[in-house]
Amino acid sequence: MNTQISKITGLIVLTMALLIGCGKSSDSEKDSTDSEEEKQELTDFEMTNGIGPVDEEITIEEIDTELAKEGMRVFDMKCGACHKLDKRYVGPPLGGVMNARTPAYVMNMILNPEEMLKKHPVAKSVGSEYPTRMTNQQLTREKARAVVEYLAQESQ
């Protein structure tokens, strides 16, 4: 009797393990398909400049040092708990981010991290490298622009 119960229990555990294993495989295939579909749904502008309230290109000709100082204060208060300029921390290092991303992309990541991490393939890829997802710090557009100015200064 005990042997029969052990066999049934073993069969149930084996079946559950197989179902879980198969489920993970199809989920990763679905994620790959979703990523391709999302990439096709994004415009060229969104691929370059991100998804969010900043829907025009932002250019930085010359660093505005006063704006960069304000950006440093905002960065230290709102971003510094998770981001460092020169090393990985809770989030990616941001010291050279302006050499890799457009100002509009960075502003959209600051202002709209939930949608960026859900829909933008670059943000999803970078976000997947870190166990903690970026939270929305509820910055105004002006504060986000100041942070971008600071990051641009630090990227030089």
C-alpha positions as CSV (number, residue, x, y, z in Angstrom):
1,M,0.0,0.0,0.0
2,N,2.8,2.5,1.0
3,T,4.7,1.5,-2.2
4,Q,1.7,2.3,-4.3
5,I,1.2,5.7,-2.7
6,S,4.9,6.5,-3.2
7,K,4.6,5.6,-6.9
8,I,1.5,7.8,-7.3
9,T,3.2,10.7,-5.5
10,G,6.3,10.3,-7.6
11,L,4.2,10.2,-10.8
12,I,2.4,13.4,-9.7
13,V,5.7,15.2,-8.9
14,L,7.2,14.1,-12.2
15,T,4.1,15.3,-14.2
16,M,4.2,18.7,-12.4
17,A,7.9,19.1,-13.2
18,L,7.3,18.3,-16.9
19,L,4.4,20.7,-17.1
20,I,6.4,23.5,-15.4
21,G,9.3,22.9,-17.7
22,C,7.2,22.9,-20.8
23,G,5.5,26.1,-19.6
24,K,8.8,28.0,-19.2
25,S,9.8,27.0,-22.7
26,S,6.6,28.3,-24.3
27,D,6.8,31.5,-22.2
28,S,10.3,32.3,-23.5
29,E,9.2,31.7,-27.1
30,K,6.2,34.0,-26.4
31,D,8.5,36.6,-25.0
32,S,10.7,36.4,-28.1
33,T,7.6,36.7,-30.3
34,D,6.2,39.6,-28.2
35,S,9.5,41.4,-28.5
36,E,9.5,41.2,-32.3
37,E,5.8,42.3,-32.4
38,E,6.5,45.3,-30.1
39,K,9.5,46.3,-32.1
40,Q,7.4,46.4,-35.2
41,E,4.7,48.4,-33.4
42,L,7.2,51.2,-32.5
43,T,7.9,54.0,-34.8
44,D,11.4,54.9,-35.9
45,F,11.2,57.9,-33.6
46,E,10.2,55.7,-30.6
47,M,13.0,53.3,-31.3
48,T,15.6,56.1,-31.2
49,N,14.0,58.4,-28.7
50,G,11.9,56.2,-26.5
51,I,8.2,56.0,-25.6
52,G,6.7,58.7,-23.4
53,P,5.8,62.3,-23.1
54,V,8.9,63.6,-24.9
55,D,7.8,63.4,-28.5
56,E,10.3,65.7,-30.1
57,E,14.0,65.5,-30.5
58,I,16.0,67.3,-27.8
59,T,19.4,68.6,-28.7
60,I,22.2,69.7,-26.4
61,E,24.5,72.1,-28.2
62,E,26.5,73.5,-25.2
63,I,26.2,72.4,-21.6
64,D,24.1,74.8,-19.5
65,T,26.1,74.6,-16.2
66,E,23.3,76.0,-14.1
67,L,20.9,73.5,-15.4
68,A,23.5,70.7,-15.0
69,K,24.0,71.8,-11.3
70,E,20.2,71.5,-10.8
71,G,20.3,68.1,-12.6
72,M,23.1,66.9,-10.2
73,R,20.9,67.9,-7.2
74,V,17.9,66.0,-8.7
75,F,20.1,63.0,-9.6
76,D,21.6,62.8,-6.1
77,M,18.1,63.0,-4.5
78,K,16.1,60.9,-6.9
79,C,18.4,58.7,-8.9
80,G,21.6,58.2,-6.8
81,A,20.1,55.5,-4.6
82,C,20.0,53.1,-7.6
83,H,22.4,54.6,-10.1
84,K,26.1,55.5,-10.0
85,L,27.9,57.3,-12.8
86,D,30.9,54.9,-13.1
87,K,29.7,51.4,-12.0
88,R,26.8,49.0,-11.9
89,Y,24.7,49.3,-8.8
90,V,21.0,48.6,-8.4
91,G,20.7,50.0,-11.9
92,P,23.1,50.5,-14.8
93,P,25.9,53.1,-14.6
94,L,24.8,56.4,-16.2
95,G,28.1,58.3,-16.7
96,G,28.3,57.6,-20.4
97,V,24.6,57.1,-21.2
98,M,24.4,60.3,-23.2
99,N,27.0,58.9,-25.6
100,A,24.7,55.9,-26.3
101,R,21.2,57.3,-26.0
102,T,19.5,60.5,-27.2
103,P,18.4,63.1,-24.7
104,A,14.7,62.4,-25.5
105,Y,15.3,58.6,-24.9
106,V,16.8,59.3,-21.4
107,M,14.0,61.8,-20.6
108,N,11.3,59.3,-21.6
109,M,13.1,56.6,-19.5
110,I,13.0,59.0,-16.5
111,L,9.4,60.1,-17.1
112,N,7.9,56.8,-18.3
113,P,9.9,53.9,-17.0
114,E,7.0,51.5,-16.7
115,E,6.0,51.6,-20.4
116,M,9.7,51.9,-21.6
117,L,10.6,48.7,-19.7
118,K,7.5,46.9,-21.0
119,K,7.6,48.0,-24.6
120,H,11.0,49.3,-25.7
121,P,13.4,46.5,-26.7
122,V,16.5,48.3,-25.6
123,A,15.1,49.3,-22.2
124,K,13.7,45.7,-21.8
125,S,17.1,44.3,-22.6
126,V,19.0,46.5,-20.2
127,G,16.3,46.1,-17.5
128,S,16.5,42.4,-17.7
129,E,20.1,42.6,-16.5
130,Y,19.0,44.0,-13.1
131,P,16.8,42.3,-10.4
132,T,15.0,45.6,-9.5
133,R,12.9,47.4,-12.0
134,M,13.2,51.2,-12.3
135,T,10.4,53.0,-10.5
136,N,8.8,56.2,-11.6
137,Q,10.2,59.1,-9.4
138,Q,7.4,61.4,-10.5
139,L,9.8,64.0,-11.9
140,T,8.5,67.0,-13.9
141,R,9.6,67.3,-17.5
142,E,11.8,70.3,-16.3
143,K,13.5,68.2,-13.7
144,A,14.1,65.3,-16.1
145,R,15.6,67.8,-18.6
146,A,18.0,69.0,-15.8
147,V,19.1,65.4,-15.1
148,V,19.8,64.9,-18.8
149,E,21.9,68.1,-18.8
150,Y,23.9,66.8,-15.9
151,L,24.3,63.4,-17.5
152,A,25.4,65.1,-20.7
153,Q,28.0,67.0,-18.8
154,E,29.2,63.8,-17.1
155,S,29.4,62.0,-20.5
156,Q,32.0,64.4,-21.9
